[in-house]
Amino acid sequence: MKSISVEEVQQLLAAGKELNLIDVREVDEVSVGKIPSAINMPLGLIEFRMNELDKSKEYIMVCRSGGRSGQATTFLDNQGFIVMNMDGGMIAWAGDVE
């Protein structure tokens, strides 16, 4: 499974790079704060909502600590998507939240 560090994501965003971030936490978790521009797609709905994703784009999966996003990364990778897991999740995130 491909992964990316929290620091790398923060650096890319600070540099103005447009990232496709998918936050797989539950709605109530995301309401506490998420990375700006991240799309909420709870892990339990990934299978049913993956048709909203574009296989030609790269996605970074995010969750609280990296476990659920790792599951989502593995699942979507097996479906032919270009995905990577953000190691450490929101626990390690020190950047802006909305």
N, C-alpha and C positions, 0 to 999 in steps of 0.2 A: 504494500500500500504506500502510495506517495504521501508525503506529509510536508507541511510548511510550519515554521515556528511563528509564534505570536509576534515576535520582533520583526520578522520578515514581512508579515502582513501589515504591521504598523508602518514600516519603512515604505512599502509600496503605496499605501494610501497617502502617506505624507508627501510622496513624490508626485501625487496626482494620478496614479494609475487607477483605471477603472477595474474593479474586481467584482466577480460574481460570487458573492457570499451567500450561503444558504445556512440559516440558523435552524437546527433541527430540534431545538428545545420546545417544550410545550408553551402554549399561548400565555399562561400565567407567569412562566419563567421569563419570557421575552418582555412582558409588560414591565418588569423591573428594570430593564435596560438591555439594549442590543447595539451592535456595531452599526453606525449609520450606513445606510444603503443595503444592509443585509435583508434578505427575504426570509420570512418565517415559514418553514415547511416542516411541521413536527414529524419526527422519525416514523411514527405509526402511519403517516399519510404519504410518505415518499413513494411507495409503490403505486398509489393512486394518482399522484400529482406529477410524476416524472415526465408526463407528456407536456408539461409546461416548460421543460428544460430543453435546451438546444445542444445536440450532441457535438456541434462544431465549436462550442464554447468551453472554457475551462472553469470549473467550479471549486470553491473552497468551502468545505463543510465545517460548521462550528456548532459546539454544544457547550455544556457547563464545564466539563473537564477533558473531553476528548474521546470518551468511550462511545457515546451514541453517534457522534459524528464519524467515528471510525467505522461503525456498523453501516452507516449510510454511505460512506465512501466505498466500502467493499461491495455493497449491493449495487450502487450505481456504476462502479467500475465493471462489474460483471454484466451490466446491461449495455455496455459500450460507451459510457460517458467518460469525459476527461475530468477527473476529480482528484482532490487531495484533501487530507485531514489537517485541520489546524491543531497542532499539538498544544496541550495545556488548556484549551478552551477559554471560556469567559473568566474562569478563575484567575488565569494568568494575564488576561487582557488589562492593559494599563491605559489604553487609548480612550478616545471619546466614546460615549454611549448616548443613545437617544431613547 
